[in-house]
Amino acid sequence: MKPAPYPAKLHSLPSNISSIPIEKRRIIFDLIQQHDLRDCLEAGFANGVSSIVIASATKGSLLTFDHPVAQHNTPSIEQLIEQFGQTNITPQYCADYAWEFGKLVKQGRTFDFIFIDASHLFLNTVAGIALADRLLRRNGYLVLDDISWIPTVSSPITFEEVRKYNGYVNEEEWRSAPVGEAFDCLLKNSRQYRCDQRERMAVCQKLSSRFLV
Ligand SMILES: C[S@@+](CC[C@H](N)C(=O)[O-])C[C@H]1O[C@@H](n2cnc3c(N)ncnc32)[C@H](O)[C@@H]1O
């Protein structure tokens, strides 16, 4: 079956907020459509823009996590869900998405598509990738946003804010690309994943289930 084109209604999603830009939205939409990815999981919904894109693309559903601070965003994810009629999204507020991923692992849950666009720090991302690997089905896709994001160059948030929400971060990490470092260490050369880089995102297909060997 031919994948559906990027829907016109998604052009009215807000663009002047902290969300992935249109090029990335299209890549994610096409990937989900093309491979008919149904059980979707997301870390970091913020206002819910990427969530609406994922949920519009899939014939299944999306479970998505963010900090309670996201409740005060304008628009909120709940408002976008209502505006776009995307009732296949379940947003959950939590202290840390990796902890929630751990619970899903213990429940035996599995997914076809996982998008990580949350803390952007090394330790969080390493934990997120390791747990996402346990949650991802064979042939499923893990997408990491901002693999070339360097906090000191492009961060709208301060060192203090990052420490408040994410705990430990070191000075050297703050000057490097932490998501990219985690990607390089765990996924880039893994024989269990086929990865390519598109618009500063890592798009990784899981080929087999034995991680890190
Ligand atoms: C760049 S924004 C996400 C943007 C969204 N994916 C989009 O494109 O529309 C990153 C979000 O991650 C959340 N976040 C950061 N660290 C987190 C953590 N450890 N657990 C859960 N959410 C986290 C922040 O509150 C923020 O809303």
The ligand as a Gaussian input file, in Angstrom:
#p B3LYP/6-31G(d) Opt

LIG

0 1
 C       12.983000      19.639000      23.003000
 S       11.635000      19.361000      24.065000
 C       10.674000      18.146000      23.191000
 C       10.049000      18.669000      21.936000
 C        9.069000      17.722000      21.288000
 N        9.637000      16.397000      21.083000
 C        8.620000      18.250000      19.941000
 O        9.387000      18.130000      18.983000
 O        7.518000      18.812000      19.851000
 C       12.342000      18.378000      25.332000
 C       11.354000      17.994000      26.430000
 O       11.966000      16.963000      27.217000
 C       11.532000      17.100000      28.542000
 N       12.493000      16.382000      29.406000
 C       13.771000      16.714000      29.653000
 N       14.348000      15.798000      30.433000
 C       13.407000      14.851000      30.694000
 C       13.404000      13.643000      31.455000
 N       14.492000      13.207000      32.069000
 N       12.242000      12.934000      31.495000
 C       11.128000      13.368000      30.852000
 N       11.089000      14.496000      30.107000
 C       12.209000      15.238000      30.023000
 C       11.471000      18.612000      28.764000
 O       10.579000      18.939000      29.818000
 C       11.015000      19.126000      27.396000
 O        9.620000      19.353000      27.378000

